């Protein structure tokens, strides 16, 4: 190891704790600074690991004496402290960049506006089924750095957000998967979709000719920005609309994975149904073939994968009314996929922190499928303006219990109640997980 560094980790939580633990394991001097009040579980974990920390403030003088600063993805570039760090010319990196520098395994990294959690979980499931030593890390579950602090794996299924990609330098996955690009988090990117897309494109900026990029050829913004950001890596397309030369396509109800020997699989055999899940299965299958997983193992894994929590998760049926938890739908495009998949008259619960949402793309589906919209958020004015002309009833609820009770009272046998917020959760909930669990608890209390 090179000389010990004086490292500051900015921001706590899973990412910050993992980065600090890896730094300590490597013999560096490390402390963690969080401007917010760290939850007890994080302070306890830091104390158990013997890592110094401060909570409720940033001691700028000490921070600016660091040799290296590892930043939480939640801290935006426009924060005044980040400007001071840049001015002091201190190296500032993300947690995934930090972990990458010490990772010896093969990285399969997945980003995109929608589908990345499902694809990451499917890739992990596929490799695990094939008997590989694989970790599920990143923006899902355990942090990348935290996993490395605990031990090594041969493969890493790594979910990465645009925020995590913002501060990479050398990060280079062997396989990069770009699920799609739709406007999201625009408040972080000066309300410019091109800046958000540029962050996503960073997933392959360091790749070489031996690496691979998998993308959706049916996604207009992905196509547009891939033309602007060239890559020397091998490129594999996914399409349900047109034939592809290499990658995966949907022909006559069959998925065809075209890499070396072709794999055919009836779409009805997939564990997860729906148009969006067909893309997710294609991406996972292509990644599996690129890693030389046997055809039989790929078919088995794609037909046995269980849905993830908070993503179109069927909770209960009560007197013929089905309750579905799609709390992970934190943007308009994700909710579009949820509405598109609904086959029953639907009472839709939506709302939260609006990130510059354009609801117009949901209006046609809402008019066709939604019998009532229950708005759950501190400011529902945009939802009312967007849907009062296309949905028979648009009403507000003060909290999750009220929203669920209202939906149940107006529901009839054969209906569905869908929580698919299209918004972030931080006005009324700690996270989308908290929102989804409160929904499930309220349903079970009926």
N, C-alpha and C positions, 0 to 999 in steps of 0.2 A: 504493500500500500504506500501511496505517496504520503507526504507529511500530513499530520493531523490539521484539520481546518477548524476555524471558529464558525460554526453554522447556526444560523437563526431560521427557524421554521415559523412562517407567518400563517396563523390560522390553525385552529384545533380540529376536532372531529376526526373521522376515520382517516382521511388523507394526511392531515398534519401529524397525528399520532404515528402512523405508519412511517412517514418520512423521518421523524425524529428517532424512532426505534432503529431504523436501518442505519442512520448516521451514528448512533451510539454503538451499535454492533460493529461498525467499521472502525471504531476507535477515534472518532472525531469529538470535539467539544461541541455540544448542542444544547440549545434551549429553545423553548417554544413561546411565542407571544400571540395572544388573541385579544383583540379589542373588545369583543363581547364577553359575556360571562360564560365560562366553560361549564358544561353540565357535569354533575358529580361523577358520572361514569368515565368521563375523559380525564378529569383530574386524578381520579383513583388509578386509572391505567398509567398515567404519566408518573405518578408517585411510585407505583409498583416497579416501573421500568427504570426508576432512578433518574428521570429527566427533569431538569429545572424548567419552570414555566411561569408566565405571568398571565393573569386573566383580568379583563375589564379595562385594559389600557395597552398602548404600544409605547415602550420606552425607546424613543427615536434615537437618542444619542448612542445607546448600546447597540441597537439594530444596525446603525450606520457604521459600526466598527467591525461588522461581520466580514468574513472572507467569501461567504456564499450564503444566499438567501433562497429558501425553498418556499414558494408561495401557494397558499390554498387557492383552488380554482374559483372560489367564491369572491375573491378580492379583485375588483376590476382594475384595469390599467389606468383608468382616470383617477383612482384614489390618490390623494395628495402624497401619502407616504411612498407610493410606488414612484411618483415623480422625483422625490428626493433620492431614492435608491438609484434610479437611472442617472441622475445628475452626479452621484458619487461614483458611478461606474463600477458598482458592485455586481457580480454575476448573480442574476435572478432567474430561477428556473422553476418549472412545475414539478410536482411529485412524480409524474410518470417519466419525465426526463431523468430525474434523480435515480429512480428505480432502474431505468433502462441501462444506465451506465454500469450496473453491476449484475445484469441479467445474462445468464449463459443459455437460457432456454429459447425455444422457438416461439415468437410472438405472433398471435393472430389478433389484430386490433380491429375493432368495429366502431364506426361512428355513423352519424346520420341524424336527421331530425326525429324520425320514427323507426321503430323496429330494432334498434340497436341492442336493447336489453334482451329481447327474444332471441335474436340471432346469436348474441354472445352465449346465452344459456344453451342454445341448440348446439353450437360448436363444442362447448364444454361437454355436453351430454354425448355427442357423437364420438369425441376422442376418448371419453371415459368408457363408453361401451366397447370401443376398440382396444381397450386395455392399456391406454396410454397414461403416463403420469402427468396429469394436467391440473392446473389451478384456474379457478374462476375469480377474476380480479377486476379492479378499476372502479368505474362508476356504478358498479353493482357489487354489493357485499364488501368483501375485504379489499383494502387498498393494495395496489401493486407493490409498493415499498414494504408494507406490512407483511405481505406474503413472503417476500424475499428475506425479511428479517427473521422469519420463522423457519425457513428452509428453502430448498430449491426444487424446481419441477422441470421436466423436459419441455412442457408446453404451457403457454399462458393464453387463455381466452380472455381478452382485455377489452372491456367497454370503455371508450373514451369520449368525452364531451368536447364541444368546441372550446369551453373554458379551459379544459386540461391541455388542449393542443396549443393554446395561445402562447405558452411559455416553454415550448420545446426548442432544442437546438440540434441535437444529433439523433433524437428518437427515430427509430426505423423498424417497423414491423416487417416480418417476412411476408405475411399476408395482410393486406389492408382491405377492409370491406366498407364501402360507402353505401348505406341503404337508400338514402334519398336526401333531398334538400328542399325544405319548405320554410317560409319565413317564421322564425322563432327567436326568442331572446333578443329581439331587435333593440330593446332598451339598453342592452350591453354593447351593441355594435352601432351606436349613433343612428339607429333606425334605418340602417342601410343593409339590404339583403346581401349586397356584394361583399361587405365586410364579414358578415356571418359566414357566407360561403367560402371566403378566403381562409377562414379559420378551419373549416372542415377539410379543405384541400391540403392542409398541412400534414394530414395523416400519411401522405405518400411522398412528401417533398424530398425525403432523404433516401428513398428506395433506389435500388440498382437493378440491373438487368436480370439478376437472379431472383428478384422479388415479384410479388403478384398484387394486382389491384382488381377487386371485384366490385362492379357497380351495376345499378339498375338502368338499363338502356331505355326504359319507358318513362323515366323521370326527367322532365324538361329542364329543370334547373341543374341537375347533375350533368346532363349533356352539355348545357351551355357553358358551365364553368370548367368542365374537363377539357374543353377546347382551348381555354385560356391558360390552363396550368398543365403543361405537358409532363410526362413521366417516362423514364426509361424502363420502368417495370413492365412485366407481361400483364396485359389487360384482358379481363374476362367479363363478358356482358351477361345480364339477366333480362329476359323479355317474355312477356305473356302476349305480346302483340305482333312481333315480327321474328322471323328466323334469325339466329345468330351463328357466326362462324365458330366461335369458341366460348364456352360458358354454359348457360342453361336456358332452355326455352320451353314453352307450353304449346304442345301440338296435339289436337284432337283429344283433350282431356288427359294427356300424359306429360309429365315432366321429363325432359331429356337433358341429361347432363353430358355435355360434349367435351370430354378431356380424355385423350388417348382412347380407351375403349368407352363406348357410350353406355350410360345407365338410363334405363327407362323405369318410370314409376307412375302408376295410376294416381291421379290427384286425390281420389277418394280414399287412398290408403294413408294419406298424411294424417298425423295425429292432430294437427291444428288446421282447421278448415278456414276458408275465406281467402279472398284475393290477396290481401296483404300477407297472410301467412304462407301462401304459395311462394311469394318472393323470398320470405325469410327462409323457407325450406330450401329453395334453390341456392341461396347464398351459402348456407351451411353445407349443402351437398357438394358444391364446387370447392369450397375450402377443404372438405374432407378428401376429395379426389386429388387435390394439389398436394396433400400431405400423405398420399399413397395409402389411404384407408381403403380396405376391400369394399367392393360394390355391395356385398351382402350386409356388411356392417353399417353402411350408409343407409340402405333401405330400412334396416331394422331400427336404427336410431330415429329416423324421420317419422316412423310409424308408431314409436313408443314414447315420444317426448310429451311431458305433461306441461300444461299451460302455467305461466308464471303468475304469482300473486299480483292482484291489482290490474291485470290486463285482460279485459273481457272475461273475468272470473265469475262463473255462475255461483251464486251464494246459496240461495234457497228458492223453493217454490212454495208460496203460501196461498192456499185456496185458488190455485191455478194461475197465480201471478208470479212470474219469474223475476228475481232481483239479480242484477248483473253489476259487478264492481269493475269499472274501468277507470279507477282513480289515476292511473299512470298517464292517462290522456291529458297532458298538460298544455297541449297546443291544438290549434284548429285542425291541422291535417290528421293528427292522431284520432281526433273525434270523428272526422269524416270517415275514416276506416270503420270505426265502431258503428256509426249510423248506417253505413253501407251494408254492414253485415246483419243488421236487424231484420228478422223475418216476421215479427209480430207487431201489432199496434204498440207504440212505445211512449211511456212517460219518461221524459228526459230531465235529469238533474244536472245542471251546469253552473259555471261561474267560479269566481275567485279573483286572483290578481291578473288583470289583463296586461299582456306583454306587447301591446300594439296589434291586437288581433283584428283580422279582417274576416267577419263571419259570413260574407256573401257566398262563399263556396259551400256553405252548409245549408243555405236556404232551400234549395231544390229538394234535398234529402229530407229536411225537416218538414216541408210541406207534404211530402209523400208519406212519411212514416211516423211523425210525432203528433200525438193527440193532446199533449200538454207539456209545457216547459216550466220546471221549478228552478228559479234562480237562487243560488246559494253563494252569496258574497257580500262584501261591504258596499260595493257600488255596482249595481246591475243595470245601469242606464243603457249601456251599449247593447246588452242582450235584449232588452225590451225594444230598443229602436230597430234591431236587426230582425226580430222574429214576430213581433206583434201582428204583422201583416200576413204571415205565412203559417203560424201555429194557432189553433183555436183558442188556447188558453195559456197565458204567460203570467206567472205569479211569483212572489218572493217568499222565501223561508228564512227564518232568523238563524237556524242552526241545523245540524244534520238530523237530529231527532225529529224536528218539525218537518223537514223535507221528506223524510221517509214516511212519516205518518200521513202527510198530505197525499203522497203518491199512492199509498196503500188504499186510502179512502176513495180516491177517484179511479182506481184501477178496477178492471173486470177480468174474469176468467179468460185466459188466453192472451193477456197483455204482458208486457215486459216493463220493468222499471230499470232504467239504465243510468248509472252514475258515470258520466263521461264529461268532465268539467271544461275541457278546452282551455283551461287557465291554470296558473300556478296556485299553490295552496296556502301561501303564507299570510293571508289576511285572517283566516279563521283556524288554521291548522298548523302543526309543526312541520309537516311534510306531506307529500302525496300518500306515503305509507300510512301516516296518522289519519289522513282523510279517509282512505279506503277502509282502515280498521274500524273507524267510527261508524262508517256506513254499514259494515257487516254487523257490528254490535247493535246498531239501531234496528236493523232488519230482524235480528234474532230476538229482539225484545217485543216484537209485534204480537 
